[in-house]
Amino acid sequence: MKLKIGPLTRATWPDLVDLFSRPGLAVARGCYCMYYRRSGRHDRPPGVTYSESNKRALKVLVERGVVPGLLGYEKKRAIGWVSLGPRRDYAKLARSPVMKPVDDEPVWSIICFVVDPAVRRKGVAEAMLRGALAWARKRGVALVEAYPCDRLGRAVDDSMWFGAKRMFDRAGFSEVARRKPTRPIVRKRIGRGGGRAAAAAVDLHPGRASGSRGKPRARVRPTSKGGAS
């Protein structure tokens, strides 16, 4: 399986809408990754659903040139999404008793993952995480944090939008806080890279990953092309 990862832009907006419209992703298309970008009451125009209001709000960000996340493609079809950006862009984090800032250090937040239900448990989220780190590094980001779930056994998919802690452990993140038994805050310092932002091409193929048996390996390499090229 070959997965290409690139930024959400005006050109790739229809691909995100298509992904979120698939069966099994009602929560994603209801939120449109706007929940943590707001703080306080969300007023929407009369006659406009919560989902449509969020969809419009995210599209406005994209049209302004903001990159609110990355899309992952298999054969030009979007199958994965990760929401990330500067922590200050997610207003609700500041008021969250679980995810409030650990300190004042500049940091980017990885908020959530969405994977097409048809390809879940095939390493897509882990590939999206690696692509997100590559993207952030190219943007000159030094520190990335996330808010995964840490539960024993197999968790319900709807509770895993934040990703599993073990996935972040494998990616080299370290726990820095835990204000709720199942919800740690983890961080990874990725240094400061130069150059312009680029998409990431991620190859997933069967075989042995380092320290892992029978799971797809992800190889991340920079590419000048974004989207579904």
C-alpha positions, 0 to 999 in steps of 0.5 A: 500500500502506498500512501501520499500525504499532503496539505488540505488546500482549496484544490483538495477540499473536495477530497476531505468532504468525500472522505468525511461523507463515507459511512461510519464517519458521522462524528467526523462530518459533524465536527469537521475538526472545528470543535477544539478551534472554538471556545465557548458557545457556538452560534450558527445561522438559522436553518443551518445544521451544526455539521454544515456550520462547522464545514463552512467554518473550516472551509473559510480557514482553508480559503484564507490559506490556513493549512488545518491538517493533512490528507492521506491518499491511496491511489488518488483517493483520500483515506486518512486525515490528521488535524494539526497546527500551532496550539494557539489555534485550538482555543478550547485546549486552553480551557480543557482540564485534561489538555490545557497547556503544560507550559508556555513553550511554543508547540504544535498540537496533533488533535485528531485522526480520521481513517476510512473505516474500510482501511482501518487497522492497516497502519494508516493512522501511524503513517499519517502521524509520521507524515504530520511530523515530517510536515511540521519539521519542514515548517520549522517546528521544534516541538509537537504534542498530542493527547492520545488515549491510553486504554488497556485492550481494544478501545471503541473506534469513536474514542480513538480520534486522538490516537492510541498512546502506543502509536505515539510511543513507537514514534518517539513521543514522551509523556509530560503530563496526565490529568486523567487516567486514560488521557496523557499529554505526550511530546516529541522534539523534532528540531528546527528544519529549514526550507519551504513546506512540502508534502510527505510521501509515505510508503506502506508495505507488508514486512517487519518494522523495527521491533515489530512483526507483521505490521506495515512499515512507513517510509517518509520522504519529502516531495514537492507535490501535494494533494492527490498527485 
